[in-house]
Amino acid sequence: MGAATRAVRETVGGLPRQFWWLWTSTLINRLGGFVVTFLALYLTVQRGYSASYAGLVAALYGLGGAGGAVLGGVLADRLGRRTTLLAAQVGAAVTTAVLGLVTAPLAIAAVATLLGLASNASRPALQAMIADLVPAKDRVRAFSLNYWAINIGFGVSAAAAGFIAAAGYLWLFLGDAFTTVLCAVVVFAKAKETLNVTAAPAALANGPATAVVQAPAGIRLADVLRDQRFMGLVGLTFLLGSVMQQGNSTLAVDMGAHGLSARQFGLVAAINGLVIVVLQIPLTRLLRSRPTAGLLAAGSLLMSWGFGLTAFAGTVGLYSLTVVVWTLGEIVHAPASMSVVADLAPATARGRYQGMYTLAWSAASFAGPLSGGLVYDNLGRDAVWAACALVGTVAAAGYYALLRVRPAPAPALPVAAQAADPRPEAVGG
């Protein structure tokens, strides 16, 4: 019992109160995250569109997300994390509801693009806010806990969505929009701005809410693009993300082609979240002292070959087994990649760095579904899953080659930026 109590304290103890409100908002949002997971199935089964069109819409969602990632990162550094986060969440709620109401192909494509932009604009702001709040020594743990919340919500929503869809797909869109609004309410009520907070002694005596927000100095988006090691990481993440996106698009189409229902797909998809909920924290603790390069390589191989095994699946049981394999890879990869980004990002450019890292996943959300749908329609299912194994193997080798030497700490801040950048311990709840 003592060891178990100590493990729990080491996992969840010592983090700022505001982090837990952000964690709660993430959980609420993901509990209603129905639409993206079921979008391909909705378009092919409910609306009767082809796999290629479903892939195109998912790709446009990713394209919008790519723009949202960069825009959200820049705005998070310029206007503030909280302002950017709230605006993105409100925009996402509105576009989600509208997407469930439009029926014309062009309208669906346009709204999906806007939804991708709004949804992804919130991610760099949230990630930068967590990095602002949490000391460096606890940052990987905090990101892992937030990732855990995402997958608790995903597991519940994926399982529930199949049953909700049976009553009507529109309820998926309205439910998703409602939980996004609740998420924004929590942020509005409980989150304080964390961007470059400075305060006079009198202000500090009255609490962090009286602090003054100042614009960052010295780091531009062009400087991020010139960070060769970080941009190498972004490129490899794009490759692996393209493989991962098959779980949100081609996998649903493949299961539908085998005669499996939306409810069965929802239950299989829920396995991903369930495995992460059960194993994310213990595996993160177990692997925390392992070299980053090896973790990213191993995680990439498990993910890509897990998808490769889908070529042999045709029943719910076999599809479930493949999901377990690639989910184990996701568990290994996620905290390691968060750690690398945290190591490389200067404090005044956290939004921009997180935005570019999110851009890799967003670009993959465009390229992955589009290429998956085209390959599936023209070359067949086996070609899709074989390509996943190959591309992921290339990404694994690239991670290992890039990160064999531990990443250097983030570059020193300019003097002006140092003066405007307090330690994370001084910020927030």
ABEGO torsion letter per residue (X at the ends): XAAAAAAAAAAABGBBAAAAAAAAAAAAAAAABAAAAAAAAAAAAAAGBBAAAAAAAAAAAAAAAAAAAAAAAAAAAAAEAAAAAAAAAAAAAAAAAAAAABABAAAAAAAAAAAAAAAAAAAAAAAAAAAAABBAAAAAAAAAAAAAAAAAAAAAAAAAAAAAAAAEAAAAAAAAAAAAAAAAAAAAAABBBABGBBBBAAAAAAEAAABBBBBBBGBBAAAAAABAAAAAAAAAAAAAAAAAAAAAAAAAAAAAAAGBBAAAAAAAAAAAAAAAAAAAAAAAAAAAABBAAAAAAAAAAAAAAAAAAAAABABAAAAAAAAAAAAAAAAAAAAAAAAAAAAABBAAAAAAAAAAAAAAAAAAAAAAAAAAAAAAAAAEAAAAAAAAAAAAAAAAAAAAAAAABBBBBBBBBBAAAAAABBBAAABEX
